[in-house]
Each structure stands twice: as structure tokens, then as C-alpha cells.
Amino acid sequence: MEEVQIYSGGQLSHAQARVVEEFPLVLRVNDREIVTLIASPHDLRFLVAGFLRVQGFVKEVGDFLMLSVCNDYGIANVRVRGELPGELKPILTSGCGTGITFTMPGTGDSGQIKPVSEPEAPVTPAAIFSLMEQLARKADKYKSHGGVHSAAVGDADGDLLLYAEDIGRHNTFDRLAGEALLKGVDLAGRLLVTSGRISAEMAAKAAALGIPLIASRTSPTDMAIKICNDAGVTLVGYLRGAKFNVYAHAERLQIEQ
């Protein structure tokens, strides 16, 4: 809790208020410091594993030889099989607080986004609405003091499987990717819902994980729309009440006549 002064009715009064925690985590991989992640302080193991997964540095749990996170010193020490690229060129993304990536996830040697397979079962608007409703119910930190983004993965039946929240919306995707990897949950064919805007990096991360549908309460960027069109990902935005916009691959939705 932090001491604040609240202005109301022409007066200032003292009060206690909860604020969002911001935690810098230095990431060392194979004895090499590669980045400092700015994130919420919980479940950092999932964040680290997911970040390395979507960067393409690991593909399976067995690629980790060591994964250690020290909250007291803000350092994550990781050893992975193989070597990192000799030169890492950071790309600042449009995520909250400015995210960072070294490659555009999901791209092959040609630089093109790899296509995503269709979901195993038809996706209905009811399933999308159900997942977004469950996401809203679980986002208790946002309700208490704001400033926290949330995301979740579910199936075509509308059942929520994994949930993540963080000060950075890009971090929520990494957290889901890491938790799924460490728990053996296959994300291919799943649906992803998020509270935040869909940027190009986030669309590419979802495509790299084999996710065929992304839905947000807000808007996608133009680059995110292009990536989803190229990758075969259904992109839903402005999902509010009983309405939403479809920006890419509406044909994959099963609309009851």
C-alpha cells in the first residue's frame, strides 16, 4: 500500500492505495546477459521460459539445462542446449513500457510468417464470448488498482485453460507460452483472448505458437492484421457486449444462421 492524496469535492484527503508492482529481471543465458525484462514480480519462471521459447532459443523442456530465478537479486540464470546467435539485435516493440524482441517470432529463413493450421473444431462466437467473460472475471488485479493486462488460452468449447497477467501485454503472451511449455500444454489449435491491443509482435507470437484465433477487447494494429492474414489467424477486436469486429479470416468462424 502507498500513501496517496485523493482530490474530491474541492479538498485533498489522505488515503492508502494499492499500486502496480514493476520488477526488473536481468536475464542471463549461457553466462551471457542478453536483456532486462520489466514485468510483474510473480511467476517469473513462466515469463523467462516463454520469452526464450518465442525467441526460438528453446523448443521443448529438454532444451533447458538450468532455469533459476532469484527474486531477491532480480536475476534469472538459464543454461540451454546449443549456442545463442553471435549477435543479438534488439527490436523495441509497441508493448506497454516498450517490449523487446530479437527476432519476429514465427518467421522462417525467408522472413515470412509460417501459416497456422486450422482449429480442430469450428470456432463459434459463443466460445469467444465465453472465454472473454472468464478472462474478465479472473482479472482481479486490474479491478483493484488498474494498470495490469491479462490474457488467457482456451479451447473451441469455450473452456479456459491458462491465464496470465502482467504490467506488459506482451509479457502476458510470453507467460502463457512459458507455462504451457513447462506444463506440457499444447497451444496449437487453441484460442487466445487478451485485454490489450494486438501489436505485430503479439500477432507473430500467437502464430508461432500455432494459435489460430486471437480476440481482444480493443483494436489490432495494421501490421498485426497483415500478419494474421498471412498466417491464417482469425483476428477479432473490439469484443464488447454482444458485438465484435473481425479483421482477418472471418471464414473460420461458425456463424449460426
Helices and strands as residue ranges (DSSP letters): E 2-8, E 11-17, E 23-29, E 32-39, H 44-54, G 61-63, E 64-70, E 75-80, E 91-92, E 100-101, H 125-138, H 140-145, E 149-154, E 160-166, H 169-183, E 191-194, H 200-208, E 213-216, H 222-231, E 234-240, E 243-248, G 250-252
